[in-house]
Amino acid sequence: MPTVVHFEIPADDLARAKKFYQDLFDWKIEPYGGDSSAEYLMIQTTGESEEPVVCGGMMARQQPGQPITNYISVASIDEYAAKVGALGGQILVPKTLVPEHGHFAVCLDTEGNVFGLWKNL
């Protein structure tokens, strides 16, 4: 069954947002790939051995009012993107490759809420 597997938090000030979420929830937040100049931060919300593991990311806000986006794991981006359209939703960002990880698409539901579809490689 499709389930939320990732979330993204947009931020106007990455350092400030990182400190806020680390201090609030004790999340581990590190630059993607360990590169201190990376503009995308990975968020680990649980310990290494804890289940379930839902991780996230943090990046510079791309547009005013950009919301936190939840990504839902699906068997096929293409199949679910077609369902989104058939049910009255929209595809905002078409199927896009994240090298070595998977594909995503960003959608808008019938109520104006943004969500993402995710498929691991």
QUIZI-V552560 format. One record per pair of residues at least 6 apart in sequence whose ideal C-beta (glycine too) atoms are under 8 Angstrom apart, sorted by the first residue. I is the first residue (numbers start at 0). J is the second residue. Records with the same first field share a line. If there is no record, write none. Layout:
# QUIZI-V552560
I=J / J
This chain:
# QUIZI-V552560
1=71 / 72 / 73 / 74 / 79
2=71 / 72
3=53 / 69 / 70 / 71 / 72
4=53 / 70 / 71 / 72 / 117
5=53 / 54 / 55 / 56 / 69 / 70 / 115 / 117
6=42 / 53 / 55 / 56 / 67 / 68 / 69 / 70
7=55 / 56 / 57 / 58 / 67 / 68 / 70 / 115
8=16 / 20 / 42 / 55 / 56 / 57 / 58 / 67
9=57 / 58 / 59 / 60 / 61 / 65 / 66 / 67
10=16 / 17 / 57 / 58 / 59 / 60
11=59 / 60
13=38 / 40 / 57 / 58 / 59
16=57
17=28 / 40 / 57
20=26 / 28 / 42 / 57
21=27 / 28
24=44
26=42 / 43 / 44
27=42 / 43
28=40 / 41 / 42 / 43 / 57
29=40 / 41 / 43
30=36 / 37 / 39 / 40 / 41
31=37 / 39 / 40 / 41 / 56
38=58 / 59
39=56 / 57 / 58
40=56 / 57 / 58
41=54 / 55 / 56
42=54 / 55 / 56 / 57
43=52 / 54
44=52 / 53 / 54 / 55
45=51 / 52 / 53
66=112 / 113
68=105 / 113 / 114 / 115
69=114 / 115
70=103 / 114 / 115 / 116 / 117
71=114 / 115 / 116 / 117
72=117 / 118 / 119
73=79 / 116 / 117 / 118
74=118
75=118
76=94 / 102 / 103 / 104 / 116 / 117 / 118
77=94
79=104 / 116
80=90 / 93 / 94 / 104 / 106 / 116
83=89 / 90 / 106 / 108 / 116
84=90
86=109
87=109
88=106 / 107 / 108 / 109
89=106 / 107
90=104 / 105 / 106 / 107
91=105 / 106 / 107 / 113
92=103 / 104 / 105
93=104
94=102 / 103 / 104
95=102 / 103 / 104
96=102
97=103
99=120
100=119 / 120
101=117 / 118 / 119 / 120
102=117 / 118 / 120
103=115 / 116 / 117 / 118
104=115 / 116
105=113 / 114 / 115 / 116
106=113 / 114 / 115 / 116
107=113
108=114
